[in-house]
């Protein structure tokens, strides 16, 4: 599978659940995300040229989001990457303050995946950045990560949002064991009512819809008591499969 060239997103957020969810959305869309909980560390990274765009929470311990943006503007001037605030503050005065201080956009929590990705693409496009090449191909399967569309033999497959999330995770982690706990945490968002059986049902549907059977050349195998792995279907004379470490946290 060819590597995906991605733009770098610096993301400042101190809430771990929100950070995990947004990071997954961005990663699935083809971006490289560096998450920070400390405004000072975030600012230093951006000042060194370590980001193509910035996502900022407002209320943070230490430097607040507006404080971070003020520091970036003092240090970088017009070279500050595009900035979007992601915050629970929805007062008109807050929006005006953020935009007048140099932010490119402002989104109020709870966040919407399609809206966030569309707004991010818009500010990157205005800044002249090249959008990430986010297409993956694996045998008969092709995935457009940015549009969250999966094709088999050129035909788009009708998948639910959860199935799409699963498909993108497996396609981006070929030969790697994805544990059920990891999938529950990243796709179902740490919801305690989600059972491992729910993952199994979704994986079974995905296997059928994407034709991930040995005769297609690729298979989605169950690893007893652990999770699942997408791997090439191998004949007996091909030798052992080299397996990367499992992904479970």
CORDAWO-V146132 format. One record per residue. N is the residue number from 1. BURIAL is I if it has 9 or more other ideal C-beta (glycine too) atoms within 8 Angstrom, else O. Layout:
N:BURIAL, N:BURIAL
//
This chain:
1:O, 2:O, 3:O, 4:I, 5:O, 6:I, 7:I, 8:I, 9:I, 10:I, 11:I, 12:I, 13:I, 14:I, 15:O, 16:O, 17:O, 18:I, 19:I, 20:I, 21:I, 22:I, 23:I, 24:I, 25:I, 26:I, 27:I, 28:I, 29:I, 30:I, 31:I, 32:O, 33:I, 34:I, 35:O, 36:I, 37:O, 38:O, 39:I, 40:O, 41:O, 42:I, 43:I, 44:O, 45:I, 46:I, 47:I, 48:O, 49:O, 50:O, 51:I, 52:I, 53:I, 54:I, 55:I, 56:I, 57:I, 58:I, 59:O, 60:I, 61:O, 62:O, 63:I, 64:I, 65:I, 66:I, 67:I, 68:I, 69:I, 70:I, 71:I, 72:I, 73:I, 74:O, 75:O, 76:I, 77:O, 78:O, 79:O, 80:I, 81:I, 82:I, 83:I, 84:I, 85:I, 86:I, 87:I, 88:O, 89:O, 90:O, 91:O, 92:O, 93:O, 94:I, 95:I, 96:O, 97:I, 98:I, 99:O, 100:O, 101:I, 102:O, 103:I, 104:I, 105:I, 106:I, 107:I, 108:O, 109:O, 110:O, 111:I, 112:O, 113:O, 114:O, 115:I, 116:I, 117:I, 118:O, 119:I, 120:I, 121:I, 122:I, 123:I, 124:I, 125:I, 126:O, 127:I, 128:O, 129:I, 130:O, 131:I, 132:I, 133:O, 134:I, 135:I, 136:I, 137:I, 138:I, 139:O, 140:O, 141:I, 142:I, 143:I, 144:I, 145:I, 146:I, 147:O, 148:I, 149:O, 150:I, 151:I, 152:I, 153:O, 154:O, 155:O, 156:O, 157:I, 158:O, 159:I, 160:O, 161:O, 162:I, 163:I, 164:I, 165:I, 166:I, 167:I, 168:I, 169:I, 170:I, 171:I, 172:I, 173:I, 174:I, 175:I, 176:I, 177:I, 178:I, 179:I, 180:I, 181:I, 182:I, 183:I, 184:I, 185:I, 186:I, 187:I, 188:I, 189:I, 190:O, 191:O, 192:O, 193:O, 194:O, 195:O, 196:O, 197:O, 198:I, 199:I, 200:I, 201:O, 202:I, 203:I, 204:O, 205:I, 206:I, 207:I, 208:O, 209:I, 210:I, 211:O, 212:I, 213:O, 214:O, 215:O, 216:I, 217:O, 218:I, 219:I, 220:I, 221:O, 222:O, 223:I, 224:O, 225:O, 226:O, 227:I, 228:I, 229:I, 230:I, 231:I, 232:O, 233:I, 234:O, 235:O, 236:O, 237:O, 238:O, 239:O, 240:O, 241:O, 242:O, 243:O, 244:O, 245:O, 246:I, 247:I, 248:I, 249:O
//
